[in-house]
Amino acid sequence: MYRTQILIEPEQHKALAEIAHREKRSLSDVVREMLQKQLEERKKLDLELAAKALLADYRSDPELTVFSALDNEDFHA
């Protein structure tokens, strides 16, 4: 882990401290969990935006979906 220092608003600190106290966890642990959830959400959003950006290409270029029909077929070697 890396040690870092951030500045937060007093209301943010109070809310985080209350959560940490209520859940019997450290404030750092609560912040790490919230940060991880936000990073996951942003990654999901980035993937959704990338998929939307490619949607027009997939709709207009049949070569990009030519193998889609094979997805439902069973493979027997």
Residue pairs with C-beta under 8 A, 6 or more apart in sequence:
8 16
16 27
16 30
16 31
17 27
19 25
19 30
20 26
20 27
20 29
20 30
23 30
57 64
58 64
58 65
